[in-house]
Amino acid sequence: MRVALLPLLLSIAVLASPVMAGGNPSPDELVAGTLKTYPSLRSYSDTGVVLDQFGPKADNVYRHTFKTFFRAPRNFYFEFNADPRSGGDRIVIWCDGGDFQSWQASSAQHSIYPRGSNTTTQAFLQSAFRTKNSDVLIPALIFAGGGIVSTVQEFSEPVQAATETVTGQPAYKLIGVARSMYAKTQRVTNVRRATVWIDTKSQLVRKVFEDTPKGLPGSAIMRITTTLEPQANPPLDDKVFQFEVPSNQK
């Protein structure tokens, strides 16, 4: 993904989507409107919670947290803090105008992805499993077509179930199926039931639920629920895109 070459056109608003134009949009139009909204943002921020359910009991759930900041064309900051019961890892991905970088507390690994090197995608992909895909969920939408893919882009066959309040705002609830596909072979994998909640006003994603992928043993439970409090085009200070790697881990 050439995140470093993200066009300046990101700061220009796209044409109004069916949702913004009024009327009664279909589920497919709602998803399409969301996919058009993110690349048009001048800036973005969120805070989020990931509930990682791995067993049938109430305590078989980890609660991770994260936050994201973006300002077009390439200022970016993502921080993930894992549930202390799962090890309490901390992962940061950032770019303050130069190279993209990543750092992981548990491994003390600090990586730099030189601008123009075609390696920027690795900053996100290598941490996707550890962050339960929260590091790609929104960046894949902002940097659309750049080489990373999230559940919202894999989401299909949406059916509108209801309008619900999520993190204090009304949101369209869409139930469907998400499928991952290898670009070279077109092989489909990781098929799972999914639900996406889209803010009725901003068209931003407020919640995503992913059920246990098909093909796993019947007793297996792998459910991920990600809830966000997003903001479109907030004013952001330069400081939010800066991160100092601990001096003993550089």
N, C-alpha and C positions, 0 to 999 in steps of 0.2 A: 504494500500500500504506500502510495506517495503522499503521506499526510503532509510532508513538508511543502508539497506543490499544490495544496488545496487552493483552488481559485479564489481570488478576491471577490468573485461574484457571490460568495457566501453571504456577504453583507448586504446584498440586494434582495429585497423581498420577492418571492415567487408569486405568480398569479394566484388569485384566490381559489382555494379548493372548493369542492362541493359542500363541505361542512360550513366553511366561512361564508359561502354564497347564499346560504339559507336553504329552505326546503327540508325534505326528509331524506337524508342520505342513507344509502344502503350500507350494510356492514363492510362490503368491499370498498366503498367510497370512503368510509371512515378510516380504514387502514391506509388507503392510498393518500388521504389527506395528511395523516400523521407522517408517512414516509416523505412527503413533500415539505412538511413544516421544518424538520430538523436541519436540513442543509441550508435553509434560508436564514437561520438564526444568526444574529450578530454576536450574541453571547448567550450563555446558558449556565445554570447552576442547579444543583440538587443535593439533598441529603436522602439517604436511603437505608432500608433494613432488609436483610436477606434471612428468611427463615428456612433452614436446611433440615428437612425431616428425613431421617435415615432409619426409622424403626416405628413400630406400632404404638409405643408408649408415649405418654405426654412429655416425658423428659428426653425422648429421642429426637430432640430438635435443638440445633445450634442457632444462635441469633448473632449474625454478623452485621456490621454497620459500614457505610461508605459515604463518600461525598465526591462531587464532581464540579469542576469549574472549566468553562471554555470561553474564549474570546477569539473571534475570527481575525486572521485566518489560521493561526497555529498556536496560540497560547492555550495551555491545557494543564489540568491538575486533577488527578484521581487518587484517592486514598481509601484503602480498605483495612478495616480492623476486625480480625476474627474473634469469635467468641472465645473467652479465656479457657473454656472447657475443651475446646478443640486445639488448643496450643497458643492462642492469642497472637497469631502472626500479624504483621503489619506490612502492607505492600503499597508502594507509591509509584505512580507513573506521572511524569511531568515534562513540560516544555515551556520555558519562559522566553521563547523567541529564538533560541538556538537549536541545539540538538534535543531530540526526545531522549529521556533517561528513565530508568526504572531502578527500584531498590526494594529488597526484601529483607526484613529484620531477621527471620529465622536462619537464613543462609548467609547473611551479610553480603549478598551479591548486589553489586552496583554495576549496571550495564549502561552503556552509551550507544545510541543509534545515530550515527553521523547523518547530518542533513544531506539528502540526495543519494543515500546509499541503498535505498530499497529495502532497508531492514526494519523500518519503523513498526511494521505489523507485529514483529516479534515482541515488542514491548507489551502488547496487549495479549497476544496469543499464548505466550509462555506462562501468563498468570491467570488465564481464564478458568482453569480447573480449580485453582486455589481460591479464587474469588467467587466461585459458583456463577461465573459468567457475568458478574456485575461490572467488570471492567470493560466488557465489550457491548453490553446491553444498549447503552446510549451512545457511546463513541461510534459504534457501527452505523448509527443513524445520522449522526452529525457529519462524519467523514464518509458519506454514502459512496459506494462504488470503489472504495479504497482498499478492499481486500479482507476486511473483517466483516463477519456476519453475526447478527444476533437473532434471538427468538422472534422478534417482531417482523423481521424480514423473512423468516422461515414460516411464518404464520399463514394458514390458508383455511378455506372452507368456513369462514367466520359466520356465526349466527348471533344476532343481537338478543341477549337474554333479558336485559333490564338496564335501568339507569340507577347506579348506586353512588353513595357518598364515599369517597376514598381520600384520606388525609384532608378532610374538611371541604372537599370540592365534588360537585356532581361529575360522574364519569360514565360513559357508555361501557357496558360489560359485553364483551364479545367472546364467545366460546368457539373453539375450532381445534385444528390439529397443526402441530409444528413438525417440520421434517428437515433434517440436515442433508445436504447433498455435496458430494465431492465434485468439484468443477470439471476436473479432467475426465473422470469416468462416468459422471452423471449417476453414480451409485447413491441411492437413498439410504440413510441410516438415522438412528436416534429419533425414531417416530414416537411422538408422545402427545397426549391431550394437553391443550394449553388454553388459557384464558387471558385476555388482555383488556385492561381498563384504560380508556382514553378520555382525557379531560374534555368536557363538552364545549368549553370555551377556547382553551389554548391549543387543543389537539395534541398535547403532550401526554406521554405515557405516565400513568400514575401507579399501575400495578400490573404484575405479570405472574401468572401461576403456571408451572410446568409439572405435569404428573410423571410418574415412573415410566421410563421408555419401554416400549414394547420389546418383547424378546427376552426380557430378564426373567429369572425364576419367579414363580408366583408369590413367594414369600418376600421378595425384594421390595423395598420402599425407597424411592429416591425422588422426593418432591421438593421443589424449590418455589418459594413465594417471595417475590421482590416487590417492595412497596417504596414509592418515591414521593418526595415533595419537590417538584420541579419548578423552575422559574425561567420564563422566556425573556431574553434580552435584559438581564439585570445589569446595573453598573458594577464593574469589578475592578478592584485595585490591582496594580501590578504585583503586589506582594503575595496574592493568593496563588500565583503561578510559580512561586519560588520554594525550593526545598533544599535544605542543607543536610547532606548525608552525614550521619554521626562520625566524628573524627576518628574513632577507632575502627571504622568499617569502610573507609574509602579505599 
